[in-house]
Amino acid sequence: MTHPLGLEISDQLWQRLLRQTERKGMKLEELAVAYLTEMVAMDEDPLLQLAGSVESDVPDAAQRHHEYLGQALYDELQGRTNP
């Protein structure tokens, strides 16, 4: 089952959404549903709810977390460990 949803958005956001639809080859409604679905899923992610609750000596962990995780996995697969 689906439900209609009406939104009033600014001209600036409307233009940005239209550019996104052109780049992604999607209808505006499809893009909006995709973004809403992603945001709701993120809001329910228990790990994301912990964001900002851990102190770290790594100042750019939020921006480069994928890189750090990838490097740690690579090191682990190579048999290396971090001191």
Jmol script that loads the backbone (N, CA, C; Angstrom):
load data "model"
ATOM      1  N   MET A   1       0.843  -1.166   0.000  1.00  0.00           N
ATOM      2  CA  MET A   1       0.000   0.000   0.000  1.00  0.00           C
ATOM      3  C   MET A   1       0.896   1.239   0.000  1.00  0.00           C
ATOM      4  N   THR A   2       0.488   2.264  -0.664  1.00  0.00           N
ATOM      5  CA  THR A   2       1.219   3.529  -0.685  1.00  0.00           C
ATOM      6  C   THR A   2       0.308   4.639  -0.181  1.00  0.00           C
ATOM      7  N   HIS A   3       0.936   5.748   0.203  1.00  0.00           N
ATOM      8  CA  HIS A   3       0.203   6.905   0.718  1.00  0.00           C
ATOM      9  C   HIS A   3       0.752   8.161   0.056  1.00  0.00           C
ATOM     10  N   PRO A   4      -0.104   9.094  -0.335  1.00  0.00           N
ATOM     11  CA  PRO A   4       0.374  10.349  -0.914  1.00  0.00           C
ATOM     12  C   PRO A   4       0.955  11.255   0.174  1.00  0.00           C
ATOM     13  N   LEU A   5       1.921  12.083  -0.215  1.00  0.00           N
ATOM     14  CA  LEU A   5       2.536  13.021   0.715  1.00  0.00           C
ATOM     15  C   LEU A   5       2.791  14.319  -0.039  1.00  0.00           C
ATOM     16  N   GLY A   6       2.222  15.402   0.437  1.00  0.00           N
ATOM     17  CA  GLY A   6       2.422  16.707  -0.191  1.00  0.00           C
ATOM     18  C   GLY A   6       3.447  17.509   0.598  1.00  0.00           C
ATOM     19  N   LEU A   7       4.370  18.141  -0.111  1.00  0.00           N
ATOM     20  CA  LEU A   7       5.425  18.927   0.538  1.00  0.00           C
ATOM     21  C   LEU A   7       5.515  20.302  -0.106  1.00  0.00           C
ATOM     22  N   GLU A   8       5.801  21.306   0.700  1.00  0.00           N
ATOM     23  CA  GLU A   8       6.128  22.633   0.184  1.00  0.00           C
ATOM     24  C   GLU A   8       7.604  22.846   0.435  1.00  0.00           C
ATOM     25  N   ILE A   9       8.357  23.085  -0.639  1.00  0.00           N
ATOM     26  CA  ILE A   9       9.799  23.265  -0.515  1.00  0.00           C
ATOM     27  C   ILE A   9      10.209  24.553  -1.222  1.00  0.00           C
ATOM     28  N   SER A  10      11.374  25.037  -0.860  1.00  0.00           N
ATOM     29  CA  SER A  10      11.874  26.282  -1.442  1.00  0.00           C
ATOM     30  C   SER A  10      12.249  26.077  -2.913  1.00  0.00           C
ATOM     31  N   ASP A  11      12.309  27.175  -3.648  1.00  0.00           N
ATOM     32  CA  ASP A  11      12.730  27.117  -5.050  1.00  0.00           C
ATOM     33  C   ASP A  11      14.146  26.554  -5.161  1.00  0.00           C
ATOM     34  N   GLN A  12      15.010  26.944  -4.228  1.00  0.00           N
ATOM     35  CA  GLN A  12      16.397  26.479  -4.259  1.00  0.00           C
ATOM     36  C   GLN A  12      16.463  24.954  -4.121  1.00  0.00           C
ATOM     37  N   LEU A  13      15.718  24.412  -3.172  1.00  0.00           N
ATOM     38  CA  LEU A  13      15.710  22.961  -2.994  1.00  0.00           C
ATOM     39  C   LEU A  13      15.076  22.278  -4.198  1.00  0.00           C
ATOM     40  N   TRP A  14      14.032  22.858  -4.746  1.00  0.00           N
ATOM     41  CA  TRP A  14      13.365  22.305  -5.925  1.00  0.00           C
ATOM     42  C   TRP A  14      14.360  22.175  -7.089  1.00  0.00           C
ATOM     43  N   GLN A  15      15.136  23.233  -7.325  1.00  0.00           N
ATOM     44  CA  GLN A  15      16.123  23.211  -8.410  1.00  0.00           C
ATOM     45  C   GLN A  15      17.202  22.161  -8.160  1.00  0.00           C
ATOM     46  N   ARG A  16      17.635  22.058  -6.914  1.00  0.00           N
ATOM     47  CA  ARG A  16      18.651  21.050  -6.582  1.00  0.00           C
ATOM     48  C   ARG A  16      18.111  19.644  -6.811  1.00  0.00           C
ATOM     49  N   LEU A  17      16.870  19.415  -6.427  1.00  0.00           N
ATOM     50  CA  LEU A  17      16.263  18.102  -6.652  1.00  0.00           C
ATOM     51  C   LEU A  17      16.134  17.801  -8.142  1.00  0.00           C
ATOM     52  N   LEU A  18      15.744  18.786  -8.930  1.00  0.00           N
ATOM     53  CA  LEU A  18      15.630  18.570 -10.369  1.00  0.00           C
ATOM     54  C   LEU A  18      16.978  18.205 -10.986  1.00  0.00           C
ATOM     55  N   ARG A  19      18.045  18.870 -10.536  1.00  0.00           N
ATOM     56  CA  ARG A  19      19.382  18.522 -11.042  1.00  0.00           C
ATOM     57  C   ARG A  19      19.748  17.086 -10.672  1.00  0.00           C
ATOM     58  N   GLN A  20      19.393  16.683  -9.456  1.00  0.00           N
ATOM     59  CA  GLN A  20      19.659  15.307  -9.015  1.00  0.00           C
ATOM     60  C   GLN A  20      18.897  14.304  -9.881  1.00  0.00           C
ATOM     61  N   THR A  21      17.646  14.601 -10.192  1.00  0.00           N
ATOM     62  CA  THR A  21      16.851  13.667 -11.000  1.00  0.00           C
ATOM     63  C   THR A  21      17.461  13.504 -12.388  1.00  0.00           C
ATOM     64  N   GLU A  22      17.959  14.596 -12.956  1.00  0.00           N
ATOM     65  CA  GLU A  22      18.597  14.516 -14.270  1.00  0.00           C
ATOM     66  C   GLU A  22      19.856  13.674 -14.212  1.00  0.00           C
ATOM     67  N   ARG A  23      20.680  13.878 -13.178  1.00  0.00           N
ATOM     68  CA  ARG A  23      21.927  13.110 -13.042  1.00  0.00           C
ATOM     69  C   ARG A  23      21.667  11.635 -12.804  1.00  0.00           C
ATOM     70  N   LYS A  24      20.655  11.331 -12.014  1.00  0.00           N
ATOM     71  CA  LYS A  24      20.386   9.945 -11.638  1.00  0.00           C
ATOM     72  C   LYS A  24      19.395   9.257 -12.571  1.00  0.00           C
ATOM     73  N   GLY A  25      18.764  10.015 -13.469  1.00  0.00           N
ATOM     74  CA  GLY A  25      17.789   9.435 -14.379  1.00  0.00           C
ATOM     75  C   GLY A  25      16.552   8.918 -13.657  1.00  0.00           C
ATOM     76  N   MET A  26      16.116   9.650 -12.650  1.00  0.00           N
ATOM     77  CA  MET A  26      14.964   9.238 -11.853  1.00  0.00           C
ATOM     78  C   MET A  26      13.863  10.288 -11.958  1.00  0.00           C
ATOM     79  N   LYS A  27      12.646   9.869 -11.666  1.00  0.00           N
ATOM     80  CA  LYS A  27      11.550  10.819 -11.515  1.00  0.00           C
ATOM     81  C   LYS A  27      11.700  11.501 -10.160  1.00  0.00           C
ATOM     82  N   LEU A  28      11.162  12.704 -10.051  1.00  0.00           N
ATOM     83  CA  LEU A  28      11.261  13.460  -8.812  1.00  0.00           C
ATOM     84  C   LEU A  28      10.677  12.673  -7.633  1.00  0.00           C
ATOM     85  N   GLU A  29       9.540  12.039  -7.858  1.00  0.00           N
ATOM     86  CA  GLU A  29       8.896  11.269  -6.791  1.00  0.00           C
ATOM     87  C   GLU A  29       9.775  10.100  -6.347  1.00  0.00           C
ATOM     88  N   GLU A  30      10.434   9.437  -7.310  1.00  0.00           N
ATOM     89  CA  GLU A  30      11.320   8.310  -6.979  1.00  0.00           C
ATOM     90  C   GLU A  30      12.509   8.771  -6.150  1.00  0.00           C
ATOM     91  N   LEU A  31      13.071   9.911  -6.537  1.00  0.00           N
ATOM     92  CA  LEU A  31      14.210  10.452  -5.807  1.00  0.00           C
ATOM     93  C   LEU A  31      13.819  10.830  -4.384  1.00  0.00           C
ATOM     94  N   ALA A  32      12.675  11.490  -4.238  1.00  0.00           N
ATOM     95  CA  ALA A  32      12.216  11.901  -2.914  1.00  0.00           C
ATOM     96  C   ALA A  32      11.974  10.688  -2.019  1.00  0.00           C
ATOM     97  N   VAL A  33      11.356   9.649  -2.553  1.00  0.00           N
ATOM     98  CA  VAL A  33      11.113   8.439  -1.768  1.00  0.00           C
ATOM     99  C   VAL A  33      12.438   7.773  -1.402  1.00  0.00           C
ATOM    100  N   ALA A  34      13.384   7.743  -2.330  1.00  0.00           N
ATOM    101  CA  ALA A  34      14.689   7.142  -2.047  1.00  0.00           C
ATOM    102  C   ALA A  34      15.390   7.892  -0.913  1.00  0.00           C
ATOM    103  N   TYR A  35      15.379   9.221  -0.964  1.00  0.00           N
ATOM    104  CA  TYR A  35      16.016  10.008   0.090  1.00  0.00           C
ATOM    105  C   TYR A  35      15.309   9.831   1.433  1.00  0.00           C
ATOM    106  N   LEU A  36      13.997   9.845   1.420  1.00  0.00           N
ATOM    107  CA  LEU A  36      13.257   9.643   2.668  1.00  0.00           C
ATOM    108  C   LEU A  36      13.528   8.256   3.254  1.00  0.00           C
ATOM    109  N   THR A  37      13.561   7.251   2.405  1.00  0.00           N
ATOM    110  CA  THR A  37      13.841   5.884   2.853  1.00  0.00           C
ATOM    111  C   THR A  37      15.213   5.800   3.501  1.00  0.00           C
ATOM    112  N   GLU A  38      16.206   6.435   2.868  1.00  0.00           N
ATOM    113  CA  GLU A  38      17.563   6.427   3.418  1.00  0.00           C
ATOM    114  C   GLU A  38      17.636   7.148   4.759  1.00  0.00           C
ATOM    115  N   MET A  39      16.973   8.284   4.865  1.00  0.00           N
ATOM    116  CA  MET A  39      17.001   9.049   6.109  1.00  0.00           C
ATOM    117  C   MET A  39      16.328   8.298   7.250  1.00  0.00           C
ATOM    118  N   VAL A  40      15.205   7.641   6.969  1.00  0.00           N
ATOM    119  CA  VAL A  40      14.506   6.878   8.004  1.00  0.00           C
ATOM    120  C   VAL A  40      15.368   5.706   8.448  1.00  0.00           C
ATOM    121  N   ALA A  41      16.008   5.032   7.487  1.00  0.00           N
ATOM    122  CA  ALA A  41      16.882   3.904   7.831  1.00  0.00           C
ATOM    123  C   ALA A  41      18.060   4.379   8.684  1.00  0.00           C
ATOM    124  N   MET A  42      18.635   5.538   8.344  1.00  0.00           N
ATOM    125  CA  MET A  42      19.755   6.066   9.120  1.00  0.00           C
ATOM    126  C   MET A  42      19.319   6.413  10.539  1.00  0.00           C
ATOM    127  N   ASP A  43      18.115   6.948  10.668  1.00  0.00           N
ATOM    128  CA  ASP A  43      17.614   7.336  11.974  1.00  0.00           C
ATOM    129  C   ASP A  43      17.424   6.124  12.879  1.00  0.00           C
ATOM    130  N   GLU A  44      17.166   4.971  12.283  1.00  0.00           N
ATOM    131  CA  GLU A  44      16.935   3.758  13.058  1.00  0.00           C
ATOM    132  C   GLU A  44      18.199   2.930  13.244  1.00  0.00           C
ATOM    133  N   ASP A  45      19.322   3.354  12.680  1.00  0.00           N
ATOM    134  CA  ASP A  45      20.577   2.610  12.766  1.00  0.00           C
ATOM    135  C   ASP A  45      21.167   2.760  14.165  1.00  0.00           C
ATOM    136  N   PRO A  46      21.269   1.665  14.921  1.00  0.00           N
ATOM    137  CA  PRO A  46      21.777   1.775  16.287  1.00  0.00           C
ATOM    138  C   PRO A  46      23.231   2.244  16.355  1.00  0.00           C
ATOM    139  N   LEU A  47      24.042   1.915  15.355  1.00  0.00           N
ATOM    140  CA  LEU A  47      25.430   2.381  15.363  1.00  0.00           C
ATOM    141  C   LEU A  47      25.509   3.876  15.115  1.00  0.00           C
ATOM    142  N   LEU A  48      24.659   4.375  14.226  1.00  0.00           N
ATOM    143  CA  LEU A  48      24.669   5.803  13.937  1.00  0.00           C
ATOM    144  C   LEU A  48      24.238   6.610  15.152  1.00  0.00           C
ATOM    145  N   GLN A  49      23.400   6.035  15.984  1.00  0.00           N
ATOM    146  CA  GLN A  49      22.961   6.724  17.194  1.00  0.00           C
ATOM    147  C   GLN A  49      24.109   6.924  18.172  1.00  0.00           C
ATOM    148  N   LEU A  50      25.185   6.156  18.009  1.00  0.00           N
ATOM    149  CA  LEU A  50      26.359   6.311  18.873  1.00  0.00           C
ATOM    150  C   LEU A  50      27.326   7.378  18.364  1.00  0.00           C
ATOM    151  N   ALA A  51      27.068   7.901  17.183  1.00  0.00           N
ATOM    152  CA  ALA A  51      27.970   8.889  16.590  1.00  0.00           C
ATOM    153  C   ALA A  51      28.178  10.061  17.540  1.00  0.00           C
ATOM    154  N   GLY A  52      29.433  10.412  17.734  1.00  0.00           N
ATOM    155  CA  GLY A  52      29.772  11.529  18.602  1.00  0.00           C
ATOM    156  C   GLY A  52      29.867  11.174  20.072  1.00  0.00           C
ATOM    157  N   SER A  53      29.632   9.930  20.417  1.00  0.00           N
ATOM    158  CA  SER A  53      29.654   9.549  21.828  1.00  0.00           C
ATOM    159  C   SER A  53      30.979   8.926  22.253  1.00  0.00           C
ATOM    160  N   VAL A  54      31.912   8.807  21.322  1.00  0.00           N
ATOM    161  CA  VAL A  54      33.196   8.190  21.619  1.00  0.00           C
ATOM    162  C   VAL A  54      34.306   9.218  21.405  1.00  0.00           C
ATOM    163  N   GLU A  55      35.193   9.329  22.394  1.00  0.00           N
ATOM    164  CA  GLU A  55      36.327  10.239  22.240  1.00  0.00           C
ATOM    165  C   GLU A  55      37.420   9.543  21.453  1.00  0.00           C
ATOM    166  N   SER A  56      38.127  10.316  20.631  1.00  0.00           N
ATOM    167  CA  SER A  56      39.169   9.754  19.792  1.00  0.00           C
ATOM    168  C   SER A  56      40.280  10.779  19.609  1.00  0.00           C
ATOM    169  N   ASP A  57      41.484  10.268  19.394  1.00  0.00           N
ATOM    170  CA  ASP A  57      42.609  11.141  19.084  1.00  0.00           C
ATOM    171  C   ASP A  57      42.726  11.371  17.575  1.00  0.00           C
ATOM    172  N   VAL A  58      41.775  10.863  16.819  1.00  0.00           N
ATOM    173  CA  VAL A  58      41.785  10.996  15.368  1.00  0.00           C
ATOM    174  C   VAL A  58      40.820  12.118  14.986  1.00  0.00           C
ATOM    175  N   PRO A  59      41.347  13.290  14.626  1.00  0.00           N
ATOM    176  CA  PRO A  59      40.480  14.448  14.400  1.00  0.00           C
ATOM    177  C   PRO A  59      39.599  14.357  13.151  1.00  0.00           C
ATOM    178  N   ASP A  60      39.989  13.537  12.175  1.00  0.00           N
ATOM    179  CA  ASP A  60      39.210  13.457  10.943  1.00  0.00           C
ATOM    180  C   ASP A  60      38.497  12.112  10.789  1.00  0.00           C
ATOM    181  N   ALA A  61      38.221  11.448  11.886  1.00  0.00           N
ATOM    182  CA  ALA A  61      37.588  10.127  11.834  1.00  0.00           C
ATOM    183  C   ALA A  61      36.219  10.183  11.160  1.00  0.00           C
ATOM    184  N   ALA A  62      35.470  11.234  11.370  1.00  0.00           N
ATOM    185  CA  ALA A  62      34.137  11.322  10.765  1.00  0.00           C
ATOM    186  C   ALA A  62      34.224  11.415   9.239  1.00  0.00           C
ATOM    187  N   GLN A  63      35.206  12.142   8.737  1.00  0.00           N
ATOM    188  CA  GLN A  63      35.326  12.317   7.293  1.00  0.00           C
ATOM    189  C   GLN A  63      36.008  11.134   6.608  1.00  0.00           C
ATOM    190  N   ARG A  64      36.924  10.463   7.314  1.00  0.00           N
ATOM    191  CA  ARG A  64      37.733   9.423   6.668  1.00  0.00           C
ATOM    192  C   ARG A  64      37.513   8.032   7.263  1.00  0.00           C
ATOM    193  N   HIS A  65      36.359   7.814   7.923  1.00  0.00           N
ATOM    194  CA  HIS A  65      36.154   6.542   8.604  1.00  0.00           C
ATOM    195  C   HIS A  65      36.233   5.349   7.654  1.00  0.00           C
ATOM    196  N   HIS A  66      35.728   5.487   6.434  1.00  0.00           N
ATOM    197  CA  HIS A  66      35.799   4.376   5.489  1.00  0.00           C
ATOM    198  C   HIS A  66      37.257   4.047   5.145  1.00  0.00           C
ATOM    199  N   GLU A  67      38.052   5.080   4.981  1.00  0.00           N
ATOM    200  CA  GLU A  67      39.470   4.872   4.677  1.00  0.00           C
ATOM    201  C   GLU A  67      40.168   4.156   5.834  1.00  0.00           C
ATOM    202  N   TYR A  68      39.898   4.602   7.054  1.00  0.00           N
ATOM    203  CA  TYR A  68      40.507   3.968   8.216  1.00  0.00           C
ATOM    204  C   TYR A  68      40.063   2.516   8.385  1.00  0.00           C
ATOM    205  N   LEU A  69      38.776   2.262   8.182  1.00  0.00           N
ATOM    206  CA  LEU A  69      38.282   0.887   8.279  1.00  0.00           C
ATOM    207  C   LEU A  69      38.899   0.011   7.191  1.00  0.00           C
ATOM    208  N   GLY A  70      38.983   0.554   5.993  1.00  0.00           N
ATOM    209  CA  GLY A  70      39.598  -0.201   4.894  1.00  0.00           C
ATOM    210  C   GLY A  70      41.050  -0.514   5.172  1.00  0.00           C
ATOM    211  N   GLN A  71      41.783   0.457   5.696  1.00  0.00           N
ATOM    212  CA  GLN A  71      43.197   0.223   6.017  1.00  0.00           C
ATOM    213  C   GLN A  71      43.338  -0.812   7.126  1.00  0.00           C
ATOM    214  N   ALA A  72      42.479  -0.743   8.139  1.00  0.00           N
ATOM    215  CA  ALA A  72      42.532  -1.717   9.232  1.00  0.00           C
ATOM    216  C   ALA A  72      42.234  -3.123   8.718  1.00  0.00           C
ATOM    217  N   LEU A  73      41.257  -3.248   7.831  1.00  0.00           N
ATOM    218  CA  LEU A  73      40.939  -4.553   7.256  1.00  0.00           C
ATOM    219  C   LEU A  73      42.096  -5.063   6.410  1.00  0.00           C
ATOM    220  N   TYR A  74      42.673  -4.189   5.595  1.00  0.00           N
ATOM    221  CA  TYR A  74      43.820  -4.569   4.782  1.00  0.00           C
ATOM    222  C   TYR A  74      44.971  -5.055   5.663  1.00  0.00           C
ATOM    223  N   ASP A  75      45.267  -4.294   6.711  1.00  0.00           N
ATOM    224  CA  ASP A  75      46.341  -4.684   7.622  1.00  0.00           C
ATOM    225  C   ASP A  75      46.055  -6.032   8.272  1.00  0.00           C
ATOM    226  N   GLU A  76      44.809  -6.237   8.670  1.00  0.00           N
ATOM    227  CA  GLU A  76      44.440  -7.507   9.302  1.00  0.00           C
ATOM    228  C   GLU A  76      44.616  -8.671   8.332  1.00  0.00           C
ATOM    229  N   LEU A  77      44.207  -8.474   7.087  1.00  0.00           N
ATOM    230  CA  LEU A  77      44.335  -9.525   6.088  1.00  0.00           C
ATOM    231  C   LEU A  77      45.797  -9.791   5.726  1.00  0.00           C
ATOM    232  N   GLN A  78      46.643  -8.798   5.899  1.00  0.00           N
ATOM    233  CA  GLN A  78      48.058  -8.958   5.641  1.00  0.00           C
ATOM    234  C   GLN A  78      48.809  -9.520   6.850  1.00  0.00           C
ATOM    235  N   GLY A  79      48.085  -9.746   7.938  1.00  0.00           N
ATOM    236  CA  GLY A  79      48.707 -10.297   9.145  1.00  0.00           C
ATOM    237  C   GLY A  79      49.379  -9.266  10.009  1.00  0.00           C
ATOM    238  N   ARG A  80      49.099  -7.996   9.730  1.00  0.00           N
ATOM    239  CA  ARG A  80      49.681  -6.915  10.550  1.00  0.00           C
ATOM    240  C   ARG A  80      48.703  -6.546  11.646  1.00  0.00           C
ATOM    241  N   THR A  81      49.230  -6.052  12.740  1.00  0.00           N
ATOM    242  CA  THR A  81      48.381  -5.538  13.805  1.00  0.00           C
ATOM    243  C   THR A  81      48.868  -4.154  14.178  1.00  0.00           C
ATOM    244  N   ASN A  82      47.961  -3.321  14.640  1.00  0.00           N
ATOM    245  CA  ASN A  82      48.330  -1.985  15.101  1.00  0.00           C
ATOM    246  C   ASN A  82      48.736  -2.053  16.556  1.00  0.00           C
ATOM    247  N   PRO A  83      49.825  -1.369  16.915  1.00  0.00           N
ATOM    248  CA  PRO A  83      50.269  -1.388  18.325  1.00  0.00           C
ATOM    249  C   PRO A  83      49.317  -0.651  19.223  1.00  0.00           C
TER     250      PRO A  83
END
end "model"
wireframe off; spacefill off
backbone 0.3
color backbone group
